[in-house]
């Protein structure tokens, strides 16, 4: 990738992070907004996951830019009071380092240093937002809490259904209707696997699992052929899987960014493999 292209991508990502930071700061943090309002929903639900997928550009940038983006992302997530994308980024970074054999003392120290600096900055300059962010963990009726209760409700309902419904499901967004009836909001399962099982049955869940298996196969191929962006691919898949487990990728348009980056990289791998096969066949014919 050309240096100019990398600079443009880095510039867009940093501008998006800074703009998100200032707009959230201007409202006094998302905790001061009603999550049900248009701006509250946008800043709490849409922006954090959009920025999460944009953060995959980390793997084509130099170290100073990587650290800057990680710190900016952490600060913006604190202002948004959104925990999922922040934890997802951390998990994605760890898994990408593990898969590529880059977990060592230096890597652990670097990640710890970045985390400490980010926390220190937030604690000193944004202590109110830190308190608001931590407070979201204890609010039972917050839209992002009570996952065990949500999962128990939906899985118990599945266990009491007839075989035909278990196989084919209850229909599109049926999980949202169920949670609206028995919980504090139409929040769905906050878990793609449970959502798909309830809405589209074992048949739909099987298709989703096969899709994930195909994603994981691309990781295996990327590592085997020593693909230059295998770490980005691992990061994307880790973020997708973790996000599917703790939240919902299927109902977020921001997940489109995952598809754009992932399928582009998967196409690059396939092209590289085809080039290798063509060269091998050419050499065989010459012999």
Buried (B, 14 or more C-beta within 10 A) or exposed (E): EEEEEBEEBBEEBBEBBEEBBEBBBEBEBBBEBEBEEEEBBBBBBEBBBBBBBBBBBBBBBEEEBBBBBBBBBBBBBBBBBBBBBBBBBBBBBBBBBEBBEEBEEEBEEBBEEBBEBBEEBBEEEBEEBBEBBEEBEEEEEBBBBBBEBBBEBBBEBBEEBEEEBBBBBBEEBBBBBBBBEEBBEBBBBBBBBBBBBBBBBBEBBBEBEEEBEEBEEBBEBBBEEEBBBBBBBBBBBBBBBBBBBBBBBBEBEBBEBBEEBBEEBBEBBEEBBEEEEEEEEEEEEEE
